[in-house]
């Protein structure tokens, strides 16, 4: 099954299949994994890296994704490529004689996922090619909030919410969406944490669950999620209203425009249930 992910930022690991260079690896950053692997296998003239050009074919076997933006992803890429230069990874032992480059790259990234600031991000560890999967060494397991998943992934563009003036005048009832932009907030919403009314200029976050109407100031929610005062950003916490467990990174991604389809699918499910109920009632009345 192919997973679609909006606002995709990922750092990947390539494995070379060419017998002449077999075992070589390459670490890179992408917002579109499928396009990127094609570029690597086509060559530098198609946008592939010079280090991979003419040495293919390559397999994209592992990708770490869920970074909040380009800068975060690119910094992770640089540190993974240069662990001996990164001040955060100075304590990671160098590659041993018995280790392959692939095994060493895996050990480095396992250490990175335990190291701030990356350990606090809502990252996903995805094996694109499960036959290459390596186990986590004892003591190098990822944080509990980072899932390990399998299979291909497709980057999906966020639906454009901007409409022309003509569209807005023709469809006034649809001018606002179900997202968490400032202008989308109802006038009489109150912060679920401080209980103060939210204003249009306030920066707020909403619960990820379509059935929950929780809205909170971003600072209030962050403080309620933080269990360690030494941390600057929370990792996860419970919704003040429905008590569902929420990842901070996912809440921010939602505010940036992701997960718009959640509310649409919830409405569709309600409609399907209503139609099923109506059909059942009609069938019962006909049988009578």
Secondary structure, DSSP 8 states (H G I E B T S, - for coil): --EEEES--EEEEEEE--TTTTT-EEEEEES-HHHHHHHHHH-GGGT--TTTTTS--EEEEEEEE--SSHHHHHHHHHHHHTTTT-GGGTTS----TT--HHHHHHHHHHHHHTSTTGGGS--EEEESSGGG-----TT----TTS-EEES-EEEE--------HHHHHH-GGGSS-SS--GGGS-TT-B-TTT--B--TTS-EEE-SSTT---EEEHHHHHHHH-S-TT-SS--EEE-TTT--EEEHHHHHHHHTTTTHHHHHHHHHHHHHHHHHHHHHHHHHHHH-
